[in-house]
Amino acid sequence: MCSSPHIVAIPFPAQGHVIPLLELSQCLVKHGCRVTFVNTDYNHKRVVNALEENNCIGDQIHLVSVPDGMEPWEDRNELGKLTESMRKTMPGKLQELIEKINNQGNEIACVIGDGSIGWVMELAKEMNIRRAAFWPAATALLALSFSIPKLIDDGIINNDGTVIKKGMVQLAPNMPATDGANLVWACLGDFSVQKVIFDLMVNNIESLKMAEIMVCNSTYELEPEAFSFVPEILPVGPLLASNRLGNSAGCFWREDQTCLKWLDQQAPNSVIYVAFGSFTVFDKIQFQELALGLEVSNRPFLWVVRPDFTNSDAYPEGFQDRVGSRGWMVGWAPQQKVLSHPSIACFLSHCGWNSTMEGVSNGLPFLCWPYFADQFLNESYICDIWKVGLKFSRNKSGIITRKEIKTKLDGLLGDENFKARSLALKEMTMNSVREGGHSNKTFNNFLQWINT
């Protein structure tokens, strides 16, 4: 048997979960581990297709898949349906896969499971395999999850997760605050979906207790109060491909590299980068207001417009002709390379945790446009705690108007304090992964745990 430890890694099947766990896997491989990375069948095909032209994953990571229990045509953005289907189907399939690997003499030393799918810890414990949980979101979100019993006792929410007491929820000073209506489970579709997600979070609290070690894509310096709430979780972030001088992998769409050449032609610190992650969708009215807001800003912009972001032909009439080469639209971007480009001035973001960590690590100020789940919590970090971004206000119809977009852009880029604070936050964050930094030491301890 090969002496290098063999790890099975299983992410929750969403873009913001696959990329950081695959990045952690590449870090482990760089230090002598072998990894079998288990996506769902549906996402496995997407990742492999996106990698086709630029496969930066070495032969020490084996990409495999198991079914998620849903039919190919079903909508996997229906998170309630997806999580229930996974729970029924995937444990048995994962067990079969691990037994097959073990029987081939490649015995699994450790399972790393996404903290959002706690049943992985249950299965690994049943199979008597060492187990680590990986938390890809803010530690503040884990603290919120662990605080659910107290939120119920304090009369803020019911046993089913419905919000009783209106207003802001904040676990402690210097931790992000969010409106009760925007609690992570409370803004995910109708009540039946919210209840499935809430129950999943409650169950995961117990499942995560089965983990022998928990690591996360964060840094102690960014959220010290959250780590005091959940001292058992260990930060190893920010998990960026640039930290190991490599390329990011795990995207569901092919990256359009042409935008990098376009960025090369722009002035330093001039471009607005606009990207909303893998879930956000806009109706035609909001999409057009965003387009017109970028147009009237009179600044160059790079805008990621996924194929499923909005209805086809939704651009305002004549928009593309009017903005000309000042605006560049792509279906998907090599985001980590974009954010580190010297021409980028700010990041107009949905505030997913991956995007938040990538923007912070590059010293960029933010314009925050959260869509759902934990993104409102992250917006609070950016704007209220770290003070490196601005929030948008909506009109009576719930729309963020072109005027609001221009006003906030001018406010953000016209105030040098935002850039100064962003650069200070970058330095503090990146110190953590340098030799002797907090995250660097934690990663080395994690490696040592794997190897013993």
N, C-alpha and C positions, 0 to 999 in steps of 0.2 A: 504494500500500500504506500502511496505517495505521502511524504512527510508533511507537505503543505496542507493546512486545514481546509476542508471543503465545506462551504457555507451554502445554504439555500436561503435566498432572499425573496420575499413576497410583498409587493406593494399593493395598496388599494388601487383599483383600476381607474385612476384619473391622472391627467397630465402632471398636476402639481405634486403628485405622490411618486410617480414613476421616475421622474428626472432626478430628484435628490437621492432616492435610494440607489439608483443606478450609479450616481456619482460617488456615494459612499462605497458601493461595491468596487468601483474602479480604484478608489483609494486603498481598499483592502488588498486588491490584487497587486497593486504597486508594492505592497509590503509582504508579498509571498503567499497570499491566500488564493484559493480557487472558488469561484462563485457560480452556482446555478441560479439564474434569475428567472422567476416564474411570473409571467404576465398571464392575463386571460387570453384565450384564443383570439378574441376580437382585437385586443390591443397589441398582441404579439405581431399580428400581420401588419398593423399600422407602424409599429416601431421598426420592423424589418424593412418595410417599404421605404420608410423615411431614411434609413441608413444606407440604402442600396448604393448610392453614388459615393458615399463618404463614410465607410464603416471604420469608426475609430475605436471599436471595442476589440480588445485583444483576445487571443484564444484561451485565456484563463477565465473568461466569463462566457458561460453557455446559456444562451437565451432559449427558454422552453415555455410551454404554455399548458394550461388546463382550461376546461370549459367553465363559463360562469353561470350556466344553466338557462340563459336567455336565448331566444331564437335570433338568428343573424339580423333580421329586419326590425327587432324591437328597439325602442329608444333607451339607450343606456344613460341618457341624461336624467331619466326618471330615477333619482337616487334611492327612493324608498323601495321600488320594485327591484332595482339592481342589488341592493344590500340583502334583501330577503332571498333572492334567487341564489346569490353567492353562498349564503349561510347554509342553504339546503344542499348545494351541489359540490362546492369546492373542497370542503374538508376531506371527503372520501377520495376525491381525485388527487389531492395533494399527498394524502397518505400513500396512495398507490405509487405515485411518482417517487417519493422518498424511499419506499421499500424496494422499488426497482433499482434505484441508484445504489442503495446499500448492498443489494444482492450482486451487483456488478463489481463489488470490491472498492467502490469509491465512497466509503462510508461518510455520512454527513456528521460533521463535528458540531455544527451549530445552525440554528434557524434564526434568521432576522425577519421579523414580521412587522408590517405597518401597524402602528398603534390604533388605527381606525378599524382594523379587522382582528379583534381580540381572540377570535376562535383559533387563530394560528398559534397563539400561546397555549391554548387548551390542548390542541392537537399535539404540539411538540412535547408538552408535559406527559400526555398519555403515552407517547412513543418513547419517553425517557431520553429526549434529545435536549441538549443545552439550548437555551432560548434567550434572545435579545429582542427588545421592542425598539422600533425606530419611530420617532415622532417627527413628521415633516413640517409641522405647523409651529406657530408661536407657542412657547411654554405657557404663556398666559391663557391660551385655549385649554391646555391640559389642566391648569389650575382651576379654570371655570368648570371643566368636566368634573373634577374631583370635589368641587364645591356645590354640586347639584343637591346633595342631601341638606346642606345648610340653607340653600336658596328656598327649598321646600319648607324647612323648619321656620325660616324667617317670613314666610308668607309672601314671597316674591313670585313663586311659581307653584302650580299644582303638581300632583304626582304624575300627571300625564304631560307635563312640560308647558302647559298653557300659562301665559303671564297673567298674574292677578294684580300686582302692584305696578302701575305705570310709572315711567321715569327711567333714569339712568341706573345701570348696574355697574358697580365698581367694587372689586374685591378688596382693594387697599389703595392708599395714596401712591402715586407714581406707577399705578397699573392702569391699563387702558379701560376707559368707561364706554359702555354701549347702551343704547336704548333697549329696554326690555323687548320691544317689537323686533329688534335686530339681533337677539340672541341667536347663536349659530343654528339651532334647530328651528327657530321660530320664523325664519324667512326662506324656508325651503318648500314652497308649494303649498298645497291645501293641508288641512289638519291631519288627514290620514298619513300623508308623507312625513309631516312634522313629528307625528307620534312614533313612526318607525325609526326615524333618525334619533329622536330623544331616547327611545328604548335601547337603541344600539349603543349610544353614548353611556347610558347607565350600566349596561352589561359589560362594556369595555373597561369600565373602572375596575370591575372585579377581575376580568381576564388579564388586565395589565399587571395585576398583583402577582400573577404567575411568572412574569418575566424575571430572569435573574439579573438583568441589567437593562437600563433604558438609556438610549442616546437620542439626541435631537439636533436638528438643523438650526441652531441658534447660538448665541454667545452669552456668557454670563453678563458681560458689560452692557448689552442692549436691554436686558430685562432682569435685573438683579432681584427685584421684589417677587417676580413670578418664580424664580428659582428658590427663593426662601419658602414659598408656598409648597413647591414640589421638589424638595431637596434630593430626592432619589434619582431625578433625571439629570443626565450628564450632557453638556453641550459639546458638539464637535464641529459646529458651523463657523462661518458660512461655508457650505459645501459648493465650491465653484471649481469648474474645470481649470480655470487659470491658476488656481493654487498648486496644481500638480503639472502645470504647463501642458495641458492636454485639451481635448475638445469635448464639449458637452454632448451627451447622447440621451436617447429616450423620447424624442419628440414624436408626436402622432402625425404631424404633417411635414412634408419636405421643406427644409429651410431655403428661402430665396436669397441666395448670396449676392445678387445684384445690388441690393441695398447698401452693401459695404462699399462698393465702388462709388455709389452715389454719395454716401457720407464723406468719402475722401475729397469730394469736390466742394464740400460746404465749409463755411468759416468755422473756426473753433468756437465751441460753446454757443452755438446758434440754433440747433435743431431741436424741435419738440418731438420726442418719441412717444407714440400713442399705441398702447397695446392692452387688451382686455382679457388675456388668458384664454382658456379653452372652453369655458362654459357660458360666458356672458353673451346674451343676444339683445338686440335693439329692435324696436319697431321702426317703421319708416320715418315717422316724425322725429324721433330722437336721433336717429342716424343722420338725418339731414341737418338737424341743428348742430350736431357735432361737426359735420363736414363744413357748414357755413361758418361756425366758430373758428375752425382752423384757417379757413379762407380769410376772414376779416382780421385775423391776428397779424397778417402780413409777415409771418415768420416761416422759415422752411420747416417742414414736418415730414416725419416718416411714420406711416400709419399702417398697422397690421390689421387687415380686414379678412378674417377667416371666411372660407366659402359658406359657412353656416351662420355667419354673424348677423345677417339681416336678409330681407327679401332681395331677390336679384333686381338689378337696375334701380337701386334705391338712391344713387347719387343725385343731388340736385341737378337740374338741367343746366348744362354748360359748365358744371363745376370743374371737371378735369381740364377742360380747355383754359379756364380762367386761371387756375393755380399753376398750370404748366409744369415746368421742372422744379418749381418750389416745393411741390408735394410729391411724395413717392409712396405708393401703396403696394403692399405685398400680402400674399395669403398667409405666410408665416415667416418669421425672421429668426436668424441666429442671435437670440436675444442677449446672451452674455457678451458676445462680441460687439453687438450694437451699443450696449450700455457702457462698455469700456472705451468706446470711440471718442476721441477728443472733440468732435463736432457736436456731441449731444449736450444740450443745455438743461433739459428737465425731462421727467418721466410722467406722462399722463397715464395713470395705471388703475386697474381694478383692485389693486392692493392684495392680491394673492400673496402668501408668505414667501414663495420662491421669488417672485418679482420684487417684493419688498426687500429681501435680503440682497438680491442682485443690485438693486438701485442704491441701497445704503452702502454696499461694498465698493461702489464706484463714485461715491460722493455726490450723488445727484439729488436735487430737490424734487418734490413730488406734487402733482395735482391728483387728488384722490377721488375716484369714482367707483366705490364698491358696489358689487352686484348682489352677493348673497353670502351665506355661511359666515366664516371667520373674517371676511374681508372688512367688515365694519370695525371689528376689534383692532385689526392691523391699521386701519385708517386712524384710529384714536392714538395708537403708538406714534405714527408718523406726524400727526398734526398737534396732538395735545401733550405728549410726553417728550418726544425728541425735537419737536418744533422744526421739522425740515420739509413741511408741506402745507398745502391749503386744501380745504374742503369746498365742494360746490354746494350751492343752494338751488333748490328746485322751485319752479313757479307753482301757481295754484293747480295746474294740470299735472304736476309731477314731472315736468320736463326741465332739464338743464338747458337753458337757452344759449344761443350763439353769443349774446351780449355778456352773459355770465361767464362763459368760457373765455372770452377775450379779457374781461375785467380781471379774472383770477390769474390768467397767464401774465398780464401786465404787472399785477401785484407781486406775483412770485418772482419773476425775472427782473423786476425793477427794484427789488430789495436785496442788497448784497448780503444781508444777514442770513438769508436762507442758504445761500451757497457756502458761506463761512461755517455755519453749523453742520451742513451736510459733509463738508470736508473733514471737520473735526470728528464727526461720527464715523466716517470711513476709516480714519486713522485708528480710532479706538477699536473698531470692529476687526480690521485686518491684523492688528497686533495680536489678536487672540489666536490666529492660526499660524503665526510665525513661531519659530523655534523658541520654546520656553513660555509661550502664551497659554492662556487657560484652556482653550479648545485643543491646542496642539498636545498639551499634557494629557487631556482627557482621551483624545484619540489614541495616544500611545498606551494608556491604561486599558482601553478597550481592546486594542491589539493583543496586549499581554493576556487579557482574560480569554480571548479566543484561542490563544496558543497554549493555554495551560489545561 
